[in-house]
Amino acid sequence: METVLLLAAGLALLVVGGEAVVRGAVGVARRLGVSELLIGLTLVGFGTSAPELVTSIKAALAGSPGISIGNVVGSNISNILLILATVVLIKPIAVDPAAVRRDGAFMAAATLLLCALGIGIGELPQWVGALLVAALATYLVVAALMERHNGAAAQMHKAESHIHDPVPSPLWMSLAVALAGLACLIFGADFLVQGAITLARLAGVSETIIGLTVVAVGTSLPELVASLAAAIKGKADVAFGNILGSNIYNILGILGVTALIIPLPFPPDMGMRDWIALVGSAALLILYSRYRARLGRPEGAVMLTLYGGYCVALFA
């Protein structure tokens, strides 16, 4: 019972904390005069991925790399096959070809890089972590320069209005909200990791599988909330871009920062099944996006079915 309460409390705090961090960070950025482009590319995308970051770091420091790496791999799989699938089943969304060409290609490259590291090296040492973080910084700079060149920076992420008040809050209030959200993330991640490790040991299930499923889906809830809210309001670019951006941050930012703090060995029970699901989900999203003007219920049903099959394979 105590384990269930830990998991429930951890998930609840992560959801609340992720929303608060994003809301507060956007408020601070607006008060400081930061462009909406940079708000969308950095604060919003990073904010919805903050639960994965805190959870992965805490799991790694607790000596549970299976949960740390499984959390990121599982989150990227669930972001596409579960989160995006759920969104388009409820509200079909249009696809932005420009986002597919730039962000989709970068997500695919990051995904293949992670697979190469997992299969080839078998660990993420600190120097690899530094390279991943540098690649993320490069992506942000390139994206910002491209948006400025295209003259779209002022409007691209205005749709993020669902996460902040119509009237900007005072700077101190936005900062307080962001700090409170960060505290929720820290405590929530701690509860979630403790509960997940205990659950894995009690059920005889490996920490990797728990990280790939329970922890991954739990820390992906902010993406679900943000994307679904955007889709319902007709802001398809935000809903679609949130998924792409989060997957890029998960690999380059979260694993990069975590590996900088403590080297991460890939768990031995993470095999081709998981790499195929990771690469396959990314490839399916890009394939759909290139040949579909919109993602609707048929595509959502296919993705959700594939996710169910993956979960069955995990626990079989």
C-alpha positions in Angstrom: 0.0 0.0 0.0 2.8 2.4 0.9 4.4 1.7 -2.5 1.2 2.5 -4.4 0.9 5.7 -2.4 4.5 6.7 -3.3 3.8 6.1 -7.0 0.5 8.0 -6.9 2.0 10.9 -5.0 5.0 11.0 -7.2 3.0 11.1 -10.4 0.7 13.8 -9.1 3.5 16.0 -8.0 5.3 15.6 -11.3 2.2 16.6 -13.3 1.5 19.6 -11.0 5.2 20.6 -10.9 5.7 20.3 -14.7 2.7 22.6 -15.3 3.9 25.1 -12.6 7.5 25.2 -13.9 6.3 25.9 -17.5 3.7 28.5 -16.3 6.2 30.3 -14.1 9.1 30.1 -16.6 7.0 31.6 -19.4 5.9 34.4 -17.1 9.5 35.2 -16.1 10.6 35.1 -19.8 7.8 37.4 -20.9 8.6 39.9 -18.1 12.3 39.9 -19.1 11.4 40.5 -22.7 12.5 37.1 -24.1 11.0 36.3 -27.5 8.2 33.9 -27.8 10.4 31.8 -30.1 12.9 31.2 -27.4 10.2 30.6 -24.9 8.8 27.8 -27.0 12.1 26.3 -27.9 13.6 26.4 -24.4 11.3 27.0 -21.5 8.1 25.2 -22.8 9.9 22.2 -24.4 12.2 21.8 -21.4 9.4 22.4 -18.9 7.3 19.5 -20.2 10.4 17.3 -20.1 11.5 18.4 -16.6 9.9 15.4 -14.9 12.0 13.1 -17.1 15.2 15.1 -16.2 14.7 15.1 -12.5 13.5 11.4 -12.4 16.5 10.2 -14.5 19.1 12.1 -12.4 17.6 10.8 -9.2 17.4 7.2 -10.5 21.0 7.4 -11.7 22.2 8.7 -8.3 20.2 6.0 -6.6 22.1 3.4 -8.6 19.2 2.5 -10.9 20.4 3.2 -14.4 17.7 0.9 -15.7 15.0 3.3 -14.6 17.1 6.3 -15.7 17.7 5.2 -19.3 14.5 3.2 -19.5 12.6 6.4 -18.5 14.0 8.3 -21.5 13.6 5.5 -24.0 10.1 4.6 -22.8 9.1 8.3 -22.7 10.1 8.7 -26.4 8.2 5.6 -27.4 5.1 6.6 -25.4 5.2 10.2 -26.6 4.5 9.0 -30.1 2.7 5.7 -29.8 0.6 6.6 -26.7 0.5 10.4 -26.1 0.3 11.6 -29.7 -2.0 8.6 -30.6 -4.4 9.6 -27.8 -4.4 13.2 -28.9 -5.2 12.5 -32.5 -7.9 10.0 -31.5 -9.6 12.7 -29.6 -8.8 15.6 -31.9 -7.1 15.1 -35.3 -4.3 17.6 -36.0 -2.7 19.1 -39.1 1.0 18.6 -39.7 3.5 21.4 -40.3 5.9 20.3 -43.2 8.5 22.7 -41.9 8.5 21.1 -38.5 9.0 17.7 -40.0 11.9 18.8 -42.2 13.8 20.4 -39.4 12.7 19.1 -36.0 11.6 15.7 -37.3 15.0 15.1 -39.0 16.8 16.2 -35.9 14.7 13.9 -33.7 15.5 11.0 -36.1 19.2 11.7 -35.9 19.2 11.9 -32.1 17.3 8.6 -31.9 19.7 6.8 -34.2 22.6 8.3 -32.2 21.2 6.9 -29.0 20.7 3.5 -30.5 24.3 3.5 -31.8 25.6 4.4 -28.3 23.5 1.7 -26.7 24.4 -1.1 -29.0 28.0 0.0 -29.8 29.4 1.5 -26.6 26.9 0.1 -24.0 27.3 3.2 -21.7 27.1 6.9 -21.6 30.3 8.3 -20.1 30.8 11.9 -19.2 32.4 12.9 -22.5 29.4 11.5 -24.4 27.1 13.5 -22.1 29.0 16.6 -23.0 28.6 15.9 -26.7 24.9 15.3 -26.3 24.4 18.6 -24.4 26.5 20.4 -27.1 24.3 18.9 -29.8 21.2 20.2 -28.1 22.7 23.7 -27.8 23.6 23.6 -31.5 20.0 22.5 -32.4 18.5 25.4 -30.4 20.9 28.0 -32.0 20.2 26.7 -35.5 16.4 26.6 -34.9 16.5 30.1 -33.5 18.5 31.4 -36.5 16.1 29.7 -38.9 13.1 31.1 -37.3 14.5 34.6 -37.3 15.5 34.2 -40.9 11.9 33.1 -41.8 10.4 35.9 -39.8 8.2 33.5 -37.9 9.5 34.0 -34.4 6.9 36.4 -33.2 3.9 34.1 -33.9 5.2 30.5 -33.9 4.7 29.8 -30.2 2.0 32.3 -29.4 -0.3 29.3 -29.1 1.4 28.5 -25.8 -1.2 30.8 -24.2 -3.0 27.8 -22.7 -0.2 27.5 -20.1 -0.1 31.2 -18.9 -2.6 33.8 -17.8 -4.0 36.3 -20.4 -2.7 39.1 -18.2 1.0 38.6 -17.4 1.7 38.0 -13.7 4.3 40.1 -11.8 7.9 38.9 -12.1 8.1 37.8 -8.4 4.9 35.7 -8.7 6.1 34.0 -11.9 9.4 33.2 -10.2 7.7 31.9 -7.1 5.4 29.6 -9.3 8.5 28.3 -11.1 10.4 27.5 -7.9 7.3 25.9 -6.4 7.0 23.8 -9.5 10.6 22.8 -9.3 10.2 21.7 -5.7 7.2 19.5 -6.7 9.3 18.0 -9.5 12.1 17.1 -7.1 9.8 15.6 -4.4 7.6 13.9 -7.0 10.6 12.3 -8.8 12.0 11.1 -5.5 8.6 9.4 -4.6 8.3 8.0 -8.1 11.8 6.5 -8.1 11.4 5.0 -4.6 8.0 3.5 -5.5 9.2 2.2 -8.8 12.3 0.5 -7.4 10.3 -1.1 -4.6 7.6 -2.2 -7.0 10.1 -3.8 -9.4 11.7 -5.8 -6.5 8.4 -6.9 -5.1 7.0 -8.0 -8.5 10.2 -9.5 -9.7 10.1 -7.2 -12.7 13.3 -5.6 -13.8 13.9 -1.9 -13.1 14.4 -1.4 -16.8 10.8 -2.6 -17.6 9.4 -0.4 -14.8 11.3 2.5 -16.2 10.1 1.8 -19.8 6.5 1.7 -18.7 5.2 3.0 -15.4 7.9 5.7 -14.9 8.0 6.7 -18.6 4.3 7.1 -19.0 4.0 9.0 -15.7 6.7 11.5 -16.6 5.1 12.0 -20.0 1.8 13.2 -18.6 2.8 16.9 -19.0 3.3 16.3 -22.7 -0.2 14.7 -22.9 -1.8 17.6 -21.1 0.0 20.3 -23.1 -0.5 18.6 -26.5 -4.2 17.7 -25.9 -5.0 21.2 -24.7 -3.3 22.7 -27.8 -5.1 20.3 -30.1 -8.5 21.0 -28.6 -7.9 24.7 -29.1 -6.9 24.2 -32.7 -3.2 24.8 -32.2 -1.9 21.8 -34.1 1.6 23.2 -34.5 2.0 23.4 -30.7 0.6 19.9 -30.2 2.8 18.3 -32.8 5.9 20.4 -32.0 5.7 19.6 -28.3 6.1 15.8 -29.1 9.1 16.4 -31.4 10.7 18.9 -29.1 10.3 16.7 -26.0 11.8 13.7 -27.7 14.8 15.7 -28.8 15.2 17.1 -25.2 14.8 13.6 -23.7 17.8 12.2 -25.6 20.2 15.1 -25.9 19.3 17.1 -22.8 18.2 14.6 -20.1 20.6 11.8 -20.9 23.3 14.3 -21.6 23.0 16.2 -18.3 22.5 12.9 -16.4 25.7 11.4 -17.9 27.6 14.6 -17.1 26.7 14.1 -13.5 27.3 10.4 -13.3 28.2 7.9 -16.2 25.3 5.7 -17.2 25.7 2.1 -18.2 22.9 0.8 -20.5 21.0 -1.9 -18.6 21.8 -5.4 -19.9 18.1 -6.3 -20.3 17.5 -3.5 -22.7 17.7 -5.2 -26.1 16.7 -5.1 -29.8 13.0 -5.2 -28.8 13.3 -1.7 -27.2 15.6 -0.2 -29.8 13.3 -1.4 -32.6 10.3 0.2 -30.8 12.3 3.4 -30.3 13.5 3.8 -33.9 10.3 2.3 -35.3 8.0 4.8 -33.5 10.1 7.8 -34.7 10.2 6.4 -38.3 6.4 5.9 -38.2 5.8 9.5 -37.1 8.0 10.9 -39.8 6.5 8.6 -42.4 3.0 9.7 -41.5 3.9 13.3 -41.3 5.5 13.4 -44.8 2.6 11.7 -46.5 -0.4 12.9 -44.5 -1.7 16.5 -44.3 -3.2 15.7 -40.9 -2.9 13.0 -38.3 -6.3 11.5 -37.5 -8.1 8.6 -35.8 -6.8 5.9 -38.2 -3.2 6.8 -37.6 -3.9 7.2 -33.9 -5.5 3.7 -33.7 -2.5 2.2 -35.5 0.0 3.8 -33.1 -2.0 2.9 -30.0 -2.2 -0.7 -31.2 1.5 -0.9 -31.7 2.1 0.5 -28.2 -0.2 -2.1 -26.7 1.8 -4.8 -28.6 5.1 -3.4 -27.3 3.8 -3.5 -23.7 2.7 -7.1 -24.1 6.1 -8.0 -25.5 7.8 -6.3 -22.5 5.9 -8.2 -19.9 5.7 -11.5 -21.8 
